[in-house]
Amino acid sequence: MESKNLKQTVEERALAALDPIVAAEGLELVDLEFVREREGWVLRLFIDKPGGRVGLDECSQVSRAVDPVLDVEDFIPHEYSLEVSSPGVNRPLSKPAHFERVKGQKIKVKTFGPLGEPPRKNFTGTLTEVAADAISVDVEGAGSFRIAFKDIAKAHLEFEF
């Protein structure tokens, strides 16, 4: 299996299997990634809770809850490490509800392909609107851009100190 396909397959299967488990623990699976690092493969889960402030206790709780599921489902064909953490200040945004929570704040969006005039793939600005199928971002000096969810490769909150 090609590693890109493996990465995508593992992420999709992990999301489907683990999202309900994390929800049953009273937490939200904000995002996950399956990445190859110097030490080997890592399945990293980013969790959150209403009001934020995820601590070590919640990370341990989720780790204990998902570990047996990963063993039973057994869809990762080689050794890997499991990490559970908070999304941090530059939290990833992937679901419409995530964008809705940070409306009015500065975000950074990377698209799969170039959009707008002149064409660009990176948009940093204020999130002004969240619709069912798209968001609008005001980029200083460049105007407002409507970006469909299907075109978003990655997005995160741009924390300002």
N, C-alpha and C positions, 0 to 999 in steps of 0.2 A: 504494500500500500504506500502511495506517495505521502510524505509527511504532511503536506498541506491538506490533503483529503483526510488523513488520519486526524489531524488537529480539528478540522471542521466537524467530522463525525463524532469525535469524543466530546467536543463542546456541545453539540446538539443533543446527544444522548444524555450527557451529564445534566444539562439544563432541564430536560424533560423528567429525568429521574429524581433530581435533587430539589427542584423548586417546591414541590408539595411537601417534602420532608422539612425544609427550612421554614416554610409557612406554618407547618404544624408546631414548630418550636416557638411561634409567635414573632418570627423575624422575616425579613425580606431578602431574597437572593437578588442583589442588585445587578451583579454581573459575574461572569466567570471566564477564565482563560486556561487553555492548555498550551503551555509553552516549553520549549527546550532551552534550558539554561546550562551554564558551565557544569553544574553538578548533575544534570540529567533532566528528565521531564518533570514538570510541576503542574498539578491541577490546582489552580488558585481560585477560591471562592471569595467574593466580596459581599458581605452581609450588612444589613442596616436594620434599625428598629425605629418605630415612631418616636420622633423627638431626637433621633440620632444618638451619639455617644455609645457606640458599641465597644465593649471592653473584652478583656481576656476571658472572662467567664462565658460570655456569649459565643466567642470563637471556639472555646473548648466544647461547649454544649453542642454546637453545630457539627464540629468535627466528630464527636462521639455518635451523633445521630446519623450522619451520612456515611461514615466508614463501613458499617455492615452492609449498607445498600450497595456501595461501590464493589464490595467483595462478592455479593450475590449476583449483581448485574454483570460484572466481569467483562466490560466492554473496552478496557484499556489493555492492549496486548503486550505491554512490557512494564518494567518497573517505573514507578513515579512516586513523587511526594505529594501529599495533600497539604495545602495551606489554606487557612481561613482567616480573613482579616476584614477590617472596616474599609469602606471605600475611600477614606481620607478626605482632605479638603478639596482636592481636585477630582471629586467623585465622577465616575463615569455616568453618562446619561444614555440610556438605550430604549426605555419605554416612554410612551407619551406622558405617563404619570410622573416620571423623573423630570421631564422638561417642565411640566406644569408647576412642580414644586420650586423651580428656580427661575420662573418667569420674572423678568425685570432685572436679572443679574447677568454678569458677563460670562459668556460661554465660548468654547472653542470647538469648531466642527470641521471634520475632514470628510470630504466626499469621495466616493469611488472614482468619479470622473470629473472633469472640469464643468463648471456651471457659470451662468451669468455672462455679463459683458463688462470688461474683458473677462475671458474664462479664467476661473480659479478653482482650486480644490480645498483651500483653507480659508475659513471664515472665523474671525474673532470679533465679537461684539455683544451687544445687549440683546437678550432673547425677549422679543416683544409680543410674539403670538404663538400659541400652540393650537393647531387644528387637528382634526381626526387623522389627516394624512400628511401633514407638513408642519414646519415651524417657520417663523420669520425672525431674522437676525439683522439688527441695525449695525453695520460695520462703519465705524467712524471714518469719514472722508470718502466712503465708497457707496453709501446708500443702504437700502433695505434689500435683503435677499430672502426669497421664499425657497426653502429646501425641503423636498419630500423625504419622509422617513426612509423610503426605499433607497435613496441616494446617499444616506449617511453611513460612512464606513466606521467612524468613531466620533464621539462627542464627549466633552467633559466640562464641568464647572471650572471656570478660570478664577481661582481664589485670589482676591486682591488684598494684600497686607496693608 
